[in-house]
Structure formats: structure tokens, C-alpha cells
Amino acid sequence: MLNFRSPETTPLVRLNNAGVRRNGRWLVRGVEFSISPGEIVTLIGPNGSGKSTTAKTAIGVLKADEGYVERKPGLKVGYVPQKLSVDWTLPLTVERLMTLTGPLKGREIEEALSATGVLHLAKAEVQHLSGGEFQRALLARAIARKPDLLVLDEPVQGVDFSGEIALYELIKQIRNRTGCGILLISHDLHIVMAETDTVVCLNGHVCCTGTPQAVSQSPEYQKLFGRRAASTLAVYSHNHDHTHLPDGRVLHADGSITEHCYPGDGHHHDEDDNVHDHGDDCGCGHHSRLHGFELKEKRDA
Ligand SMILES: Nc1ncnc2c1ncn2[C@@H]1O[C@H](COP(=O)(O)OP(=O)(O)OP(=O)(O)O)[C@@H](O)[C@H]1O
């Protein structure tokens, strides 16, 4: 595995007291954090707290009206926005989606689709894809040009719980393989992927920042989310001896592929707290596990 985040690593992006103002209102203000190669930074915060605005400012889609943003010279960014402006009434294949915003060689398209497990859908119509397949196609598009920094705005939207785990696993693999930095916007206030190095909790400003564990225990986080913070800031953990392929089949540790996983398969075998039943999608009624950081009970006073 690559040696991520050595102390001398120069950040890919650093926001210094950055603020964005529109129509006389500060959308975000005083935002400070950086992303280094191989680092995963997750932005969390309530709706309208400025997560997308911050991500766009980080990559230069929006300009900071206050403070400044430093970027590594020649920084290549792969961006999966929260919303895509595509006319869904027009036919659009996955292959074509890949080249909408710029040319790619056939080999590059193939490599990217294969890396995200949707090569078999290259000729499929985008509007017929499932939520998980669509997110994988968008991810393929973002990694095709081999970015230094991958920015994923709610990459698990429209994806069921087992699909979320698979997508987070894929994001981790991309980071491990390429060493790119990742800025992730979490759709869920209380769940971040296990490999997150730094959580930045926004509420128009940086409410608190640090490791998932530090943020979950911070009084600011608990104050911001009140009663809901009394539950947990959970971290995805993934332990398994088989992999669910995008086409629904199951790849086992011995290399065999079956239609369903076996009842005794061990990818959800821990009997921890915070066990979430994610249904019977894979045919064996197994469980996925969220590894929770316990927060002290804190009711709204
Ligand atoms: N171009 C703009 N002009 C004016 N206001 C804007 C603009 N873009 C965003 N906003 C406002 O800025 C605030 C932050 O929006 P942003 O999309 O960054 O929040 P978010 O945390 O990503 O929200 P969500 O979780 O709902 O996606 C919101 O109140 C939004 O209405």
C-alpha cells in the first residue's frame, strides 16, 4: 500500500479562511482545511450548510470572496457533482456519458468503466441504470483522466445500504490504487466512511474538524445536531470474504462466482452494536455492520 500523508506532503488544496458571499449573504465563511495526496476528507453538515459551495470553492468552480485557496500547480480534478444537467429525454449511453465534457481514448474509457465495475454497461442507456450503476458510471467518468483530486458530492445518493458499502469500498480501492486525494460530501450527517482521515463539520462555517472520533466527541458537533447527536457518528467498516459484483453475482475468496452468497459467508459476521440489517438483497439475509463511536448521551437541555 502507498504511504499516504507523509508529513512533508504538500497539500493538493488548502482553503485559508475562505468565504463565499452571494446576494449580500455569506454562504460559508472562515473555512479552513486542506487535502493531501491519499487523504480522504469528508464534509458533513445540515442541508444548506455550505458543503457543495465549499467543495466548488476548493476546486475553483467558485471563487472565494474572502480568504484564499491554494492549489497544487497543474492540479487535475475529477468531480462528481450532486446534480447533473443532462436532458434525460435524449438517448445517452454510458460510453457517451464518459466523453460529454471532453475526449477520451477508447482504452481510457474501458479502463475506467472496468475499474468501477460497469464495463458490461458501456452500451446501456444511462436513464435505465440503477442508482448504484449510475453512481459507478459517474465515478468512472471522474477517474478516467487520472485526477490528483477526486471530489464526490454525495456519491451514494439513490443507492441502497448494501450498494453504499460497495461504493465506499470502491472509493477506498481507487484511493489505494492511485493515491489521489478525495473530498467527499456525505449525504448522511452521522455516517462517514471508515477510511476518512478528516471530517469537516460545516454549518455556514467550520463547526468542528478532526478525525471521525474527535468530531463525534466534540461539543460543537453535539450542540449542532442536538438530540440526533446523542446517537452515534458511525463509521463504515467492511469485513468480508466475498464481493458483490455490480451485476448481482457474488465473487468468492477462492475466485468462484455464484448467483448468491452462502448463508455462512463471513462479511457481516461481527455481532457488534450498531448492526444494520440491509435486507436480503444477496439472498442470504446477512447483515452489514456499522462500527459506531459511542457518544455520551446528551439530550437537548
Ligand atoms: N449561487 C447561489 N446564489 C445564492 N445562494 C446560493 C447559491 N448557491 C447556493 N446558495 C445557498 O447557499 C447555501 C449553501 O448551499 P450548499 O448547496 O453549499 O449547501 P449544502 O450543504 O451542500 O446543502 P445540501 O445538503 O442541501 O446539498 C444554501 O442556503 C443555498 O441556498
The ligand as a Gaussian input file, in Angstrom:
#p B3LYP/6-31G(d) Opt

LIG

0 1
 N      -25.389000      30.659000      -6.455000
 C      -26.022000      30.861000      -5.293000
 N      -26.607000      32.038000      -5.018000
 C      -27.222000      32.258000      -3.853000
 N      -27.330000      31.342000      -2.883000
 C      -26.779000      30.143000      -3.087000
 C      -26.090000      29.825000      -4.301000
 N      -25.647000      28.555000      -4.214000
 C      -26.019000      28.090000      -3.009000
 N      -26.707000      29.021000      -2.343000
 C      -27.225000      28.924000      -0.964000
 O      -26.102000      28.681000      -0.130000
 C      -26.415000      27.819000       0.928000
 C      -25.457000      26.630000       0.913000
 O      -25.730000      25.816000      -0.202000
 P      -24.946000      24.474000      -0.474000
 O      -25.537000      23.855000      -1.700000
 O      -23.499000      24.757000      -0.469000
 O      -25.318000      23.642000       0.826000
 P      -25.151000      22.081000       1.109000
 O      -24.619000      21.974000       2.494000
 O      -24.366000      21.428000       0.032000
 O      -26.671000      21.638000       1.072000
 P      -27.372000      20.225000       0.769000
 O      -27.009000      19.306000       1.887000
 O      -28.825000      20.594000       0.816000
 O      -26.920000      19.772000      -0.578000
 C      -27.871000      27.433000       0.732000
 O      -28.657000      28.230000       1.568000
 C      -28.124000      27.745000      -0.733000
 O      -29.474000      28.093000      -0.952000

